[in-house]
Amino acid sequence: MSERATAAEVRIEPWGEDDLPLLRRANAPEMTEHLGGPESAEKVLDRHRGYVGMTAGAATGAGCMFRVVLLPGLAKAGTIGYWERPWRDAVVYETGWTVLPEFQGRGIAAAAARAVVARARAERRHRFLYAFPSVGNPASNGICRRAGFSLVGECEFEFPPGRLMRSNEWRLDLAAAAGGAGESSEGALRKR
């Protein structure tokens, strides 16, 4: 694989029963630094069950979780998905991802994010897809930018449940033409 991944080298595949080890690997302190730290083994298993259930019900359009796979060797590099959530008096899609340390810095997450954008856009269920990375996470904020999201501003965001964190609110207009950035570029820094 080249130093920077291309869309042809990154594939997203629906989350399955055998993906629990991937979720356990992503639960390391260096991977959860901006998310409140590692979860207990029980919470990881609950999260896995939720991902399997969400993926099994993907035909409803409410969202889906995926493993990020690199071609040609099919190495599992991380996780990504989209799901429904209430936000600002509407129901929208939210997305989030993790890429294992040995695969970071190669454009894999941005390629996977663009694939999720295409999937969410194809649902034709919600107009907007949001991401809420911590303001202190430059890598995830850069992925939002490279995947075509527009920065709305900073907000208080609850994750994990019961913990507020200072996040950037990134939004992508799924109704906009594919390939465009969606909305105006970063700018309208509207505070919540």
Secondary structure, 3 states (H helix, E strand, C coil): CCCCCCHHHEEEEECCHHHHHHHHHCCCHHHHHHHCCCCCHHHHHHHHHHHHHHHHCHHHCCEEEEEEEECCCCEEEEEEEEEEEEECCEEEEEEEEEECHHHCCCCHHHHHHHHHHHHHHHHCCCCEEEECCECCCHHHHHHHHHCCCEEEEEEEEECCCCCEEEEEEEEEECCCCCCCCCCCCCCCCCCC
